[in-house]
Amino acid sequence: MKCPYCGAADTKVIDSRPSLDDMRIRRRRECIECGKRFTTYEAIESSPVVVIKKNGFRELYDREKVLRSMLKACEKRPVSNEQLNEVCDRIEKSLQNRLDTEVSSQVVGELVMEELRNLDKVAYVRFASVYKDFRDIDSFVQVISEIQKNQ
């Protein structure tokens, strides 16, 4: 595994552990050259999921894109990267378990919202405001009322 800091090809594994769903292995590595540590994930390669965008274009499902959107929603919230990676694992598993290899971006967005609703209500509202393209304060009030009603 190539070091992301210095580019050296020689690294060693310090620690390995399975993810909660046993579908990926998290490995802590250390570069032999510069001594810096980094984390990698090893996963079973499966058939790709294609996401159909609102405009009709198709693109491969991108875990990092989903993770980045959740990181933005969870900024300055008590949510760890490990929790977000577990959420991504569950979303990917759900997408892989579908019989169809193509899924709409709406399905992916709804899966993210469902996970964030259970993880952190503020992050859920933040994500929903972007995903649902809130235009006014009434949209926020409606989502917050929904959360309060379901508690």
C-alpha positions as CSV (number, residue, x, y, z in Angstrom):
1,M,0.0,0.0,0.0
2,K,1.4,3.3,-1.1
3,C,1.9,6.0,1.7
4,P,-0.4,9.0,1.1
5,Y,2.1,11.3,2.7
6,C,5.5,10.5,1.1
7,G,4.5,8.1,-1.7
8,A,6.7,5.3,-0.4
9,A,5.5,1.8,-1.4
10,D,6.6,0.0,1.7
11,T,4.1,0.2,4.6
12,K,3.3,-2.2,7.4
13,V,0.0,-3.2,9.0
14,I,-0.2,-2.2,12.7
15,D,-3.8,-3.2,13.5
16,S,-6.6,-5.0,11.6
17,R,-10.2,-5.3,12.7
18,P,-13.5,-6.1,11.0
19,S,-16.3,-3.5,10.6
20,L,-19.5,-4.1,12.5
21,D,-21.2,-5.8,9.5
22,D,-18.1,-8.0,8.8
23,M,-18.1,-6.8,5.2
24,R,-14.9,-4.7,5.4
25,I,-11.6,-4.8,7.3
26,R,-10.2,-1.6,8.8
27,R,-6.4,-1.6,8.8
28,R,-4.1,0.9,10.5
29,R,-0.8,1.1,8.6
30,E,2.5,2.8,9.2
31,C,4.9,4.0,6.5
32,I,8.4,2.5,6.8
33,E,9.9,5.6,5.2
34,C,8.3,8.5,7.0
35,G,6.7,6.8,10.0
36,K,3.3,8.4,9.5
37,R,0.2,6.3,10.1
38,F,-3.0,6.1,8.1
39,T,-6.1,3.9,7.8
40,T,-7.2,1.8,4.9
41,Y,-10.4,-0.3,4.3
42,E,-10.5,-3.6,2.5
43,A,-13.8,-4.7,1.1
44,I,-15.2,-7.5,-1.1
45,E,-15.5,-6.3,-4.6
46,S,-19.1,-6.5,-5.7
47,S,-21.1,-5.6,-8.8
48,P,-21.2,-1.8,-9.1
49,V,-24.3,0.2,-8.3
50,V,-25.3,2.8,-10.8
51,V,-27.0,5.9,-9.5
52,I,-29.5,7.6,-11.8
53,K,-29.4,11.4,-11.2
54,K,-32.4,13.7,-11.3
55,N,-31.3,14.9,-14.7
56,G,-31.2,11.3,-16.1
57,F,-27.4,10.9,-16.1
58,R,-26.0,7.8,-14.7
59,E,-22.9,7.6,-12.5
60,L,-21.3,4.9,-10.3
61,Y,-22.2,5.0,-6.6
62,D,-19.5,6.8,-4.8
63,R,-19.1,6.1,-1.1
64,E,-16.8,9.0,-0.6
65,K,-19.3,11.4,-2.1
66,V,-22.0,10.1,0.4
67,L,-19.5,10.3,3.2
68,R,-18.5,13.9,2.4
69,S,-22.1,15.0,2.3
70,M,-22.7,13.5,5.8
71,L,-19.5,15.0,7.1
72,K,-20.8,18.4,6.1
73,A,-24.1,17.8,7.8
74,C,-22.4,16.5,10.9
75,E,-19.9,19.4,11.2
76,K,-19.4,20.5,14.8
77,R,-21.8,17.7,16.0
78,P,-20.9,14.9,18.4
79,V,-20.7,12.3,15.6
80,S,-17.5,10.3,15.0
81,N,-16.0,9.3,11.6
82,E,-16.4,5.7,12.7
83,Q,-20.1,6.2,13.1
84,L,-20.3,7.8,9.7
85,N,-18.3,4.9,8.2
86,E,-20.8,2.5,9.8
87,V,-23.7,4.4,8.3
88,C,-22.0,4.2,4.9
89,D,-21.5,0.5,5.4
90,R,-25.3,0.1,6.1
91,I,-26.2,2.2,3.1
92,E,-23.9,0.2,0.8
93,K,-25.3,-3.1,2.1
94,S,-28.8,-1.9,1.5
95,L,-28.0,-0.9,-2.1
96,Q,-26.1,-4.2,-2.7
97,N,-29.1,-6.2,-1.4
98,R,-31.4,-4.7,-4.0
99,L,-32.0,-6.9,-7.0
100,D,-31.6,-3.9,-9.4
101,T,-28.0,-2.6,-10.0
102,E,-29.4,0.8,-10.9
103,V,-31.0,3.0,-8.2
104,S,-32.2,6.6,-8.3
105,S,-30.3,9.3,-6.4
106,Q,-33.6,9.8,-4.5
107,V,-33.3,6.3,-3.0
108,V,-29.7,7.1,-1.9
109,G,-30.7,10.4,-0.4
110,E,-33.6,8.8,1.5
111,L,-31.3,6.2,2.9
112,V,-28.9,8.9,4.1
113,M,-31.7,10.9,5.7
114,E,-33.1,7.8,7.5
115,E,-29.7,7.0,8.9
116,L,-29.0,10.7,9.9
117,R,-32.4,10.9,11.5
118,N,-31.4,8.1,13.9
119,L,-27.9,9.4,14.4
120,D,-28.2,13.1,15.0
121,K,-31.4,15.2,14.5
122,V,-29.5,18.5,13.7
123,A,-27.4,16.7,11.1
124,Y,-30.6,15.3,9.7
125,V,-32.1,18.8,9.3
126,R,-28.9,20.1,7.8
127,F,-28.8,17.3,5.2
128,A,-32.5,17.6,4.5
129,S,-32.3,21.3,3.9
130,V,-29.8,20.7,1.1
131,Y,-31.2,17.5,-0.2
132,K,-34.8,18.7,-0.4
133,D,-33.6,22.2,-1.5
134,F,-35.4,24.2,1.2
135,R,-36.4,27.6,-0.1
136,D,-38.0,29.2,3.0
137,I,-38.2,28.9,6.8
138,D,-41.5,27.0,6.5
139,S,-39.6,24.0,5.1
140,F,-37.4,23.9,8.2
141,V,-40.4,24.3,10.5
142,Q,-42.2,21.4,8.8
143,V,-39.2,19.0,9.1
144,I,-38.6,20.0,12.8
145,S,-42.3,19.5,13.6
146,E,-42.1,16.1,12.0
147,I,-39.1,15.2,14.2
148,Q,-40.8,16.4,17.3
149,K,-44.0,14.5,16.5
150,N,-42.1,11.2,16.0
151,Q,-40.1,11.4,19.3
